[in-house]
Each structure stands twice: as C-alpha cells, then as structure tokens.
Amino acid sequence: MRGCIDGRMRHRDHRFEWTRAEFETWARGVAERFGYDVCFLQVGPEDVEDGAPTQMGVFTQVSEQVH
C-alpha cells in the first residue's frame, strides 16, 4: 500500500494487517468450515490505486434445507 513502510503498521493500535487477498483467503476458509457464506465490502473512500482504507467481511449462516 502506498505510504506504508514495509514491515510497519499503519496505526499503533493495529496488531496485524492483511492484504485483501490474505483476508479473503482466511475468511473464505472460516466460512466454509463453519457453514457460512461471506461477502466482502470496502469501507471508506476508495483510492483509484489502493482501494478503500479497510475491508469488511459479512458472514451469513447458510440455512440447512429441510426435506
């Protein structure tokens, strides 16, 4: 991401930071293991090159079909 120094956090309160791909891979794995669908949303104003400053995963439980 532009403006970030490699290996440093963007904010002192951050415990870790993931790329969008890392976050999506993790979230899809969790969703699959626990029976959820997940969709991804951008949070904040989107920069043309870098996208939004943060991302969000919305998990929705997949209902079991009753026969």
C-alpha positions as CSV (number, residue, x, y, z in Angstrom):
1,M,0.0,0.0,0.0
2,R,1.3,3.4,-0.9
3,G,2.6,5.4,2.1
4,C,3.4,2.4,4.3
5,I,6.9,1.3,5.2
6,D,7.4,-2.4,4.7
7,G,7.0,-4.3,8.0
8,R,5.4,-1.4,9.8
9,M,1.7,-1.0,10.8
10,R,-0.4,2.0,9.6
11,H,-1.6,2.6,13.2
12,R,0.0,1.9,16.6
13,D,-3.2,0.1,17.7
14,H,-3.0,-2.5,14.9
15,R,-2.0,-6.0,15.9
16,F,-1.6,-7.2,12.4
17,E,-2.5,-6.2,8.8
18,W,-3.5,-8.4,5.9
19,T,-3.7,-7.7,2.2
20,R,-7.1,-8.1,0.7
21,A,-6.1,-11.4,-0.7
22,E,-4.9,-12.7,2.7
23,F,-8.1,-11.6,4.4
24,E,-10.3,-13.1,1.8
25,T,-8.5,-16.4,1.9
26,W,-8.8,-16.5,5.7
27,A,-12.5,-15.5,5.7
28,R,-13.5,-18.0,3.0
29,G,-11.8,-20.8,4.9
30,V,-13.6,-19.9,8.1
31,A,-16.9,-19.6,6.3
32,E,-16.5,-23.0,4.6
33,R,-15.5,-24.7,7.9
34,F,-18.5,-23.3,9.8
35,G,-21.3,-23.3,7.2
36,Y,-21.4,-19.6,6.3
37,D,-21.3,-17.6,3.1
38,V,-19.1,-14.5,3.1
39,C,-19.1,-11.3,1.0
40,F,-16.6,-8.5,1.1
41,L,-17.2,-4.8,1.3
42,Q,-14.9,-1.8,1.1
43,V,-15.0,0.6,4.0
44,G,-14.1,4.3,3.5
45,P,-13.3,6.4,0.4
46,E,-11.7,4.3,-2.4
47,D,-8.4,5.4,-3.8
48,V,-8.0,4.6,-7.5
49,E,-4.8,2.7,-7.0
50,D,-5.1,1.3,-3.5
51,G,-8.8,0.9,-2.9
52,A,-10.5,1.7,0.3
53,P,-8.5,2.1,3.6
54,T,-10.1,-1.0,5.1
55,Q,-12.2,-4.0,4.2
56,M,-15.0,-5.9,5.9
57,G,-16.3,-9.5,5.6
58,V,-20.0,-10.1,6.2
59,F,-20.8,-13.7,7.2
60,T,-24.2,-15.2,6.7
61,Q,-25.1,-18.5,8.0
62,V,-26.2,-21.0,5.4
63,S,-29.5,-22.5,6.4
64,E,-29.9,-26.2,6.2
65,Q,-32.5,-27.3,3.8
66,V,-35.4,-29.3,5.3
67,H,-36.7,-32.1,3.1
